[in-house]
């Protein structure tokens, strides 16, 4: 604390209660030492403080200041006086380099006592040591107490006794003069501590003082903070007006550069304070304005919603007044609406186009029984719907509607193709292929979101298509048996028919000639069966021939 270590009384090497004669004698002594360039030392340098380099100019300044009452009283408040026995003992400890012992003496002499004319010097000396605690111990814990004692003794009705011990009767001790002196002392301490401490610690250092002093210190910190924030807002306004393309970055910087300032203001003033609410809402208003400029500048080139959401999160952290909070929600809603419109233009519109295009091919698809067209339609729509879902969610009304629409269109096409295939009596193999493909597409529809009504329709038609497909495949399986053998034995699952099928699958199908025979057989045997069916005598002859053949192939 330079108010103490560079005090004019320390430079002069005297206590602040020294008489004019003592001061004159000390001045002559020190000047002689300086003139012969001899090192000047004093027992009142106190070794626990830093070394004091004395020069001719520093001595001249010190002894000149001691001649003025204002300087005497001010500097005495940051030095030591000797008025009573306690002071004698404690100062002796200081001279011996034992500041903790001196501190103990003055603490004992003032503990649980009020300030009086006889002990005010002890309070002053104690507070001087306490505000130097960091110099002495490396800790600042006693500084608030030291500052409080300084302010209390200045406000004490016995302060005039202190003044009389260090200055003459011309010193002004009226209430306005004392109040001015107190602020002068507080300002000096504040300025000194500001070199080492941040704003929060500074406020803590004065938190034991009267509310008036605490408010005074708060204002000394608050107004520069508000001024810095206001300048930051003005700089942001200038950037967005001169370079709209940098509005987002300007708002980003505005928030980052002022969060700690706002936090400090909030801790000092409280969230309900008018000045805090005003400056916080001013920042939010500018962030919102920057978001509007950023949107206007870039919304046709890119999606600005993420930038908006970031800025509005900043704004939410700061906003105080309900009207400002409403503006934030309006900005978010506007940006969300625009983002959804972009998605509609970019992804949903193409789905609608594909749906219209798919609808125009209905007649050709039905004629060709083309299930593959459904597959292509679903594949292309599914890709686009995935993107939409990732952006706005599957619960979004527009996503639900478009996804259900795709399902309805695809399901309708599958149903129409299956119905037409049945109505036109296609051969069993073609029917089987069509229905198998239909089931594949039906299963694929499970991947799509469906509204309640669409899901009902889907659940009604899916089992029907599956049952029809199963029936077709069963008939196909039977029709793929040995036509002539089945006719002869009268049962597709007759043991002899099964043996013939096994011969076909295990022997004939393994050779080229066998495969040719199978193809020839299936091509001509249905016609032959139609001609011979219902003729028992021929069936009996056929059975006998087949029995001999089966017996032969089993040897």
Secondary structure, DSSP 8 states (H G I E B T S, - for coil): -HHHHT-HHHHHTS-TT--HHHHHHHHHHHHHHHHTT-----GGG-TTS------HHHHHHHHHHTTSHHHHHHHHTTS----SHHHHHHHHHHHTT-HHHHHHHHHHHHTT----TTTHHHHHHHHHHHTTHHHHHS--TTHHHHHHHHHHHHHSTTHHHHHHHHS-TTS--SHHHHHHHHHHHHHHHHHHHHTT--HHHHHHHTTTS-HHHHHHHHHHHHHHHHHHHHHHHHHHHHHHHH-GGGHHHHHHHHHHHHHHHHHHHHHHH-TT-HHHHHHHHHHHHHHHHHHHHHHHHHTTTS--HHHHHHHHHHHHHH--SHHHHHHHHHHHHHHHHHHHHHHIIIIIHHHHHHHHHHHHTHHHHHHHT-THHHHHHHHHHHHHHHHHHHHH-TTSHHHHHHHHHHHHHHHHHHHHHHHHHHHTT--HHHHHHHHHHHHHHHHHGGGS---HHHHHHHHHHHHHHHHHHHHHHHHHHHHTS-HHHHHHHS-TT-HHHHHHHHHHHHTGGGSHHHHHHHHHHHHHHHHHHHHHTT-HHHHHHHHHHHHHHHHHHT-
